[in-house]
Amino acid sequence: VQLQPLAETIITGELNCNGYPVDGTIIIDNGPDIAADVIEVVNGSFGFSHYEGEHKLTVIAEGYVHRVMDLTFPAGVFDLNISLDPAIDVFVEDFEDDLSAWNAVGDWALVENSTTGLLSVTDSPDVFYENGTTAVLTIQQPLNLNGVADDAVLELWHKYHTEHDYDFCRLEYSTNGTSWTTLKSWDGYSEGWVHDIIPVAELANTFSYLRFVLEVDD
C-alpha cells in the first residue's frame, strides 16, 4: 500500500463574541482511528498546522453556545474567524436527585459514577444487559424551546459498551410524544466518558420530548 501525503495547511484566527476575545478550545475530529487534535485558545487567538481536506471542528467556550463546524482546509494558509453567542441554558439534568421527571422502561437506575457531581443514570445497573430487550428513558414533560435560536446544541457526557453493529444506544426526540427521530446513535466501546455536542437546530421553536434508548438484538 502506497500513500500520498496530504498538503499541509496553517490555520490562524480569532475566537470572539461581539468583537471581544474569548478563551476556549477547538477540537478537530480526525475520525475513529486517530486521536482528535485539541487546540487551546488564549485571549481569543489561535494558530495551528493541519492538513488539507474536510474536517469537523467543535468549538467549546464556557458561557457561550458551543459550535460544531464542517470546514474544508485548503493547502497553504487559512484564516479562520469564529464568532460565538452567549449561552442560555434551556434545560439541565444532572441526575443528582431522582428519576421523578422521567418515565423508565427497563432497569434504569442511578449509580455513583459520574464526570461531575456524584450520580449518573444507567440502563444496566447490574453491568450486563439482557438479550432481546429495549430500555427507554423518556422525559415526562416536553421542553419549551420557543424562541430558541437555530444555533442551539444539546450537550451530554455519556459512555457505552455494547455489541458493535448489533446493539445500539440512541438519543431521540419527538414533538408529539409518539413519533421519534434519532439525534445520534452509538455502539461498540467508548473507552470511558465521552463529551458529545449535538446541533439541534430542528428543535428550535418547538415543544420537544427527549429519550434515551438501548436496543438489543437476540
Secondary structure, 3 states (H helix, E strand, C coil): CCCCCCCEEEEEEEEEECCEECCEEEEEECCCCCCCEEEEEECCEEEEEEECEEEEEEEECCCECCEEEEEEECCEEEEEEEECCECCCCCCCCCCCCCCCEEEECCCEEECCCCCCCCEEECCCCCCCCCCCEEEEEECCCEECCCCCCCCEEEEEECCECCCCCCEEEEEEECCCCCCEEEEEECCECCCCEEEEEECHHHCCCEEEEEEEEECCC
